[in-house]
Amino acid sequence: RTLRYVPENSQDKIITDEDVLVTLLKVFEALFINDLSKQAHVLALCPEIRQKYLELPSPAPGRARVDVCRRRHQPACSPEEVLFNTLGFSLARDRSSLLSAGTGVFVSKGFVPKGTVVSMYPGTVYRKYEPIFFQSLGNPFIFRCIDGVLIDGNDKGLSRAVYRSCRRRDRLGPLRASDASWLTAAPRNPLAVGQYVNNCSREKAANVCYQEFDVPGSFPVELKQYLPNIVYSHDVQSHLRCVVLVTLRDIKQGEELFSNYFTVVN
């Protein structure tokens, strides 16, 4: 077994929360623009969103550099192509290079620099006091955050049903509060494959690290449809917890991602 040592909760940051937010917004805006032809109901009912994406002469600083007017009339790219065009790499799930490890996650195209958000850990978010016993039985996809918050990243069985139920509950008219496509073989958010990143070994050192991130209240409402997480209890007033995977070194095309499952917090 391998261990990751975290001196204090506040030191569990490879990059800043602002850097994480900028990356997610960049990717999600590019996905939204790529899906523009499918967003007619959102654009029709939300004039401010329509103005933001269709009536600006050029993208605002930090937004995806895409000609949205021209994109509206072009065939949509695959999510993997959008990720490559936005961040310079794409990901794929395939048989792990570790014996008996099952599915793993690989950089299928491009190059990932050190300190980059390379993936997200999807799933239902549970507080410490919320019921997760039956979902946890025989479930290897439960991620425990440093503060005891749990994320169930299982895409099958009861876990799958709970996530879909919570997602239907939280839908706001035409606006979706989260993404459920990570439960399928073709996720709309190409970053939402972090639950399949395998644990490192003596032969395969960790090249990515988990980092907790709370989605701010100012997160654009039209981009929440790409967040692969949802809270179990709707009445709890707190920020949505997400977990991202950040690269510990440069990662080249063809390399598999490896994390460290076992964390010790002082």
Salt bridges, closest charged atoms under 4 A:
ASP12 OD1 - ARG4 NH1 2.59
ASP17 OD1 - LYS13 NZ 2.98
GLU29 OE1 - ARG63 NE 3.45
ASP35 OD2 - ARG188 NH2 3.39
GLU55 OE2 - ARG50 NE 3.87
ASP147 OD2 - ARG241 NH2 2.86
ASP155 OD1 - LYS156 NZ 3.08
ASP170 OD1 - ARG169 NE 2.62
ASP170 OD1 - HIS234 ND1 2.80
GLU212 OE1 - ARG241 NH1 3.33
ASP214 OD1 - ARG241 NE 2.57
GLU222 OE2 - LYS52 NZ 2.92
GLU255 OE1 - ARG249 NH2 2.73
